[in-house]
Amino acid sequence: MTNPSLDLTSPNAQPGRGRRLSPRISRLTEVPQGTMVELPGRGTTYVVDLPGPAADSPTVLLLHGMATTAMLNWFPSLRELNERYRVVLFDQRWHGHGIRSERFDLDDLADDVVAVADAVGVERPILAGYSMGGVIAQLAAHRHPDRVGGIVLAATTYRFQETRRERAFHRSWAATATMFAEWSFRRAELRRDKLPALPESSWPVGRMDRWAMTELRATSGWALAQALVVLGRFDSSEWLPTLKVPTAVVITTRDRALPVFRQLEMAKAIPGAEIFLAKAGHAACALEADVFVPVFLEAVRSVAARL
């Protein structure tokens, strides 16, 4: 391995912590190549578009979580997902090579989803969102019901503030982040010129650790502080029951970041939502992909079957 402290062949590794990425990642050596795409009136972002096995294959548009990139979040799922579907993924605002804007607004992120769908010529994709991506998938289905074919929500929630401890955390975090808001944005803009090059089309065996760390470093921690404040205010409880699209919810049953009961409440609030259980934690998409991916594929199939 190029980095002895990060052995991807062991099932418990995590970058920089002595834990390890899922062995599923170590078995994959090719990173699909994307391109920078201009979204008219919105900005430029990095998009990967993988054609499906047939011209009429359903399209799954993947939305990644906070503090990661589209490829790092979804890479372990791509090969098997692409066997059945056309797969599109992109870096969301302030993440990786995503759009840089003066504000981080969830409505903007939801509208970006439709703009990406327009750019790749898809009318009604299935939106699959992980963590923050699940929030954006909900919002996109609410704001653009005629442009969303179905949604798959994984390791996500419909609100973040309920208990006294949660409210105290988000209020204190918001106060701190607001103090440094302008500095944070300017610092994030300075980092834009220092972003790593776009991913190669392939990486030799033994270099997946370098690629993963490069993806992690592509997002500014200062920008993420502001994003966390905005996410903390999200609450879809009023309109969640009005969603009419086919829905599947993947609940991560060992999640310490988002309470399992709240994931379940979200699923029950959406009419006709099907529930799938993944015995894994919040970072299952990468650290426990061998557990998460098969459950996720089942959830996508359940939505595709109802289109």
Phi and psi in degrees as a GROMACS rama.xvg file:
@    title "Ramachandran Plot"
@    xaxis  label "Phi"
@    yaxis  label "Psi"
@TYPE xy
-74.4613  -20.5898  THR-2
-131.733  104.553  ASN-3
-62.5949  -20.0832  PRO-4
-83.6178  -4.61786  SER-5
-132.442  85.9129  LEU-6
-93.3906  103.87  ASP-7
-74.5454  -6.06499  LEU-8
-85.1996  -9.08119  THR-9
-95.6208  144.382  SER-10
-74.2196  -3.88697  PRO-11
-121.539  17.9465  ASN-12
-87.114  151.131  ALA-13
-141.343  135.608  GLN-14
-52.2352  125.967  PRO-15
78.0455  0.582345  GLY-16
-127.101  2.8678  ARG-17
82.2111  -7.46517  GLY-18
-91.8388  165.104  ARG-19
-124.586  148.745  ARG-20
-65.5661  157.632  LEU-21
-55.7467  142.717  SER-22
-59.9441  -19.0132  PRO-23
-58.3397  -38.4911  ARG-24
-67.5744  -39.8249  ILE-25
-66.7936  -20.636  SER-26
-83.8611  -11.0539  ARG-27
-104.375  133.981  LEU-28
-123.872  -5.09708  THR-29
-113.567  123.991  GLU-30
-100.319  115.11  VAL-31
-57.4757  144.415  PRO-32
-96.9005  136.999  GLN-33
-116.103  -160.523  GLY-34
-151.569  158.245  THR-35
-77.8273  130.349  MET-36
-123.122  132.85  VAL-37
-85.9797  122.369  GLU-38
-97.8417  110.247  LEU-39
-49.5996  124.289  PRO-40
76.6583  2.76107  GLY-41
-121.419  -44.324  ARG-42
141.382  -169.441  GLY-43
-116.506  138.209  THR-44
-142.127  165.059  THR-45
-90.4974  122.295  TYR-46
-123.507  135.397  VAL-47
-115.406  128.114  VAL-48
-126.677  110.087  ASP-49
-106.358  112.306  LEU-50
-59.9033  146.043  PRO-51
-81.0184  177.712  GLY-52
-68.0571  -19.5005  PRO-53
-139.232  160.733  ALA-54
-63.181  -29.045  ALA-55
-102.023  18.4741  ASP-56
-61.6095  138.004  SER-57
-58.2376  150.188  PRO-58
-103.38  130.087  THR-59
-108.958  121.208  VAL-60
-104.643  117.179  LEU-61
-94.6296  133.874  LEU-62
-118.851  121.022  LEU-63
-85.3748  170.77  HIS-64
-86.8184  174.76  GLY-65
-71.3043  146.862  MET-66
73.7826  12.0079  ALA-67
-131.809  -168.495  THR-68
-124.358  168.415  THR-69
-58.341  -46.2705  ALA-70
-70.8649  -40.6414  MET-71
-66.8785  -38.0423  LEU-72
-67.0314  -43.4596  ASN-73
-107.404  -5.0807  TRP-74
-51.2338  -44.2723  PHE-75
-64.5803  -18.2975  PRO-76
-94.0817  -15.5225  SER-77
-65.41  -44.3954  LEU-78
-60.4452  -51.2129  ARG-79
-71.8252  -34.8318  GLU-80
-64.3604  -39.9675  LEU-81
-72.9652  -11.5867  ASN-82
-69.7085  -21.7584  GLU-83
-117.365  -24.7249  ARG-84
-132.942  157.295  TYR-85
-74.6162  135.66  ARG-86
-122.873  127.226  VAL-87
-123.98  133.928  VAL-88
-142.985  152.012  LEU-89
-151.368  156.752  PHE-90
-78.2923  125.661  ASP-91
-79.633  170.893  GLN-92
-52.732  137.36  ARG-93
69.9482  3.99418  TRP-94
-116.63  136.499  HIS-95
52.5031  -123.919  GLY-96
-101.025  28.5774  HIS-97
-76.8477  177.249  GLY-98
-59.2762  136.459  ILE-99
-103.109  127.861  ARG-100
-139.371  163.584  SER-101
-72.9963  -16.829  GLU-102
-132.988  154.795  ARG-103
-109.593  102.718  PHE-104
-123.144  128.657  ASP-105
-64.976  -32.932  LEU-106
-62.1089  -39.6741  ASP-107
-61.7948  -42.4223  ASP-108
-64.1685  -39.2676  LEU-109
-65.8164  -39.8111  ALA-110
-70.368  -29.7575  ASP-111
-59.8202  -35.0275  ASP-112
-59.4773  -46.4815  VAL-113
-66.1171  -37.4206  VAL-114
-63.5828  -38.8904  ALA-115
-67.0796  -42.5148  VAL-116
-58.445  -41.5809  ALA-117
-62.4726  -42.3772  ASP-118
-63.4339  -33.1939  ALA-119
-100.206  2.72702  VAL-120
75.7163  39.7012  GLY-121
-116.737  128.601  VAL-122
-82.6482  -49.1347  GLU-123
-138.158  77.1872  ARG-124
-74.4646  161.008  PRO-125
-81.9248  125.598  ILE-126
-96.0439  123.887  LEU-127
-116.03  114.432  ALA-128
-118.436  136.024  GLY-129
-111.385  123.659  TYR-130
56.2386  -114.211  SER-131
-55.4428  -36.9377  MET-132
-61.3326  -30.9134  GLY-133
-68.5876  -35.367  GLY-134
-62.7768  -45.6348  VAL-135
-66.2293  -37.1408  ILE-136
-62.8769  -43.3383  ALA-137
-58.5861  -48.0179  GLN-138
-66.6531  -38.5382  LEU-139
-64.8984  -40.8671  ALA-140
-66.0047  -32.1685  ALA-141
-74.775  -43.8259  HIS-142
-79.8468  -28.7495  ARG-143
-133.682  62.5677  HIS-144
-61.8024  -24.9027  PRO-145
-83.7813  -3.48357  ASP-146
-115.067  3.50786  ARG-147
-120.49  123.399  VAL-148
-81.0693  -32.1308  GLY-149
-176.529  167.803  GLY-150
-135.055  144.298  ILE-151
-120.943  118.273  VAL-152
-109.397  121.414  LEU-153
-125.927  132.458  ALA-154
50.0974  47.0102  ALA-155
-137.016  -176.728  THR-156
-148.632  173.149  THR-157
-105.603  -9.96207  TYR-158
-162.941  159.582  ARG-159
-115.272  -18.2743  PHE-160
-115.775  117.355  GLN-161
-144.975  -49.8664  GLU-162
-82.5438  164.003  THR-163
-60.8693  -40.0461  ARG-164
-64.9426  -41.6267  ARG-165
-64.1747  -43.3468  GLU-166
-63.6306  -41.0077  ARG-167
-63.6814  -42.1724  ALA-168
-61.8074  -49.6065  PHE-169
-68.6116  -34.4618  HIS-170
-66.936  -45.123  ARG-171
-67.5095  -38.6381  SER-172
-65.9556  -41.5615  TRP-173
-62.4911  -40.7446  ALA-174
-64.1862  -41.6602  ALA-175
-68.5218  -45.5903  THR-176
-64.7965  -35.3607  ALA-177
-63.6932  -35.7935  THR-178
-59.7527  -32.8543  MET-179
-112.727  18.3732  PHE-180
-57.7795  -51.7594  ALA-181
-65.9301  -41.4457  GLU-182
-61.5653  -41.8176  TRP-183
-60.1347  -45.5924  SER-184
-65.6779  -43.8718  PHE-185
-64.1527  -38.2129  ARG-186
-65.8686  -40.1861  ARG-187
-63.8311  -38.3256  ALA-188
-66.0216  -38.6803  GLU-189
-62.655  -36.7433  LEU-190
-69.4586  -21.0776  ARG-191
-58.4189  -37.9155  ARG-192
-73.7308  -11.0158  ASP-193
-108.629  10.4854  LYS-194
-61.6412  145.642  LEU-195
-64.6385  159.676  PRO-196
-61.4087  158.592  ALA-197
-60.279  149.846  LEU-198
-56.5106  144.887  PRO-199
-70.6755  164.773  GLU-200
-74.2209  -22.2423  SER-201
-154.643  157.63  SER-202
-130.594  133.293  TRP-203
-62.3977  153.911  PRO-204
-55.4557  135.694  VAL-205
97.6861  -5.52252  GLY-206
-112.599  8.0852  ARG-207
-64.2061  -28.2272  MET-208
-65.403  -42.2584  ASP-209
-63.381  -42.7821  ARG-210
-61.6201  -45.651  TRP-211
-61.0608  -43.7431  ALA-212
-67.2755  -35.2731  MET-213
-63.0565  -41.049  THR-214
-64.1825  -41.7497  GLU-215
-62.3354  -37.972  LEU-216
-76.7702  -7.82038  ARG-217
-76.7405  -7.74737  ALA-218
-115.967  130.67  THR-219
-74.0719  129.549  SER-220
-64.2459  -31.7745  GLY-221
-66.6006  -39.3885  TRP-222
-68.3651  -36.7804  ALA-223
-65.0559  -30.661  LEU-224
-60.7693  -41.2893  ALA-225
-69.2824  -38.9632  GLN-226
-62.5244  -37.8395  ALA-227
-64.226  -35.4832  LEU-228
-62.9021  -46.7042  VAL-229
-65.0671  -44.114  VAL-230
-61.8515  -35.5756  LEU-231
-61.5039  -23.4317  GLY-232
-88.8555  -7.73846  ARG-233
-67.91  136.194  PHE-234
-155.627  111.586  ASP-235
-103.145  12.6568  SER-236
-59.7494  -32.3478  SER-237
-69.8947  -38.1765  GLU-238
-110.511  -4.89468  TRP-239
-56.0648  -41.2175  LEU-240
-67.7778  -9.61675  PRO-241
-89.1307  -7.48775  THR-242
-66.5714  132.993  LEU-243
-114.831  1.23339  LYS-244
-83.7558  152.368  VAL-245
-55.0594  133.269  PRO-246
-135.232  140.743  THR-247
-129.371  141.106  ALA-248
-122.172  121.56  VAL-249
-97.6513  111.773  VAL-250
-95.0793  123.421  ILE-251
-86.8443  104.828  THR-252
-76.3601  -8.56273  THR-253
-115.74  28.5992  ARG-254
-77.928  124.562  ASP-255
-101.956  -7.1652  ARG-256
-91.1062  -43.7228  ALA-257
-121.643  117.021  LEU-258
-54.1441  137.759  PRO-259
-61.109  -39.9999  VAL-260
-62.5337  -32.0498  PHE-261
-75.4056  -34.5037  ARG-262
-61.8853  -40.6039  GLN-263
-67.8836  -41.157  LEU-264
-57.9953  -42.2199  GLU-265
-60.2119  -47.3437  MET-266
-60.7089  -42.4009  ALA-267
-70.5038  -22.5231  LYS-268
-79.0481  -18.2403  ALA-269
-94.913  120.213  ILE-270
-56.7255  125.741  PRO-271
76.3054  7.38846  GLY-272
-66.2343  136.087  ALA-273
-97.3059  141.8  GLU-274
-108.534  135.332  ILE-275
-129.326  137.092  PHE-276
-108.273  128.247  LEU-277
-116.92  117.084  ALA-278
-78.0309  75.0003  LYS-279
-155.768  170.616  ALA-280
-91.4355  -169.115  GLY-281
-69.282  -26.56  HIS-282
-96.8143  28.3486  ALA-283
-60.1684  -29.1118  ALA-284
-57.0752  -29.1955  CYS-285
-117.896  -45.0535  ALA-286
-80.3152  -24.5261  LEU-287
-133.979  45.3304  GLU-288
-62.5981  -31.5599  ALA-289
-62.3251  -27.389  ASP-290
-86.619  -44.5125  VAL-291
-72.2291  -46.6819  PHE-292
-59.1991  -47.0602  VAL-293
-59.5481  -38.0535  PRO-294
-68.4302  -41.9694  VAL-295
-61.2839  -42.6714  PHE-296
-62.3443  -38.3665  LEU-297
-62.3642  -41.8216  GLU-298
-63.9826  -42.5217  ALA-299
-63.4013  -42.7419  VAL-300
-60.704  -37.8509  ARG-301
-65.1232  -36.2807  SER-302
-73.6428  -44.7194  VAL-303
-59.17  -36.5084  ALA-304
-67.1648  -21.1083  ALA-305
-99.1069  2.37993  ARG-306
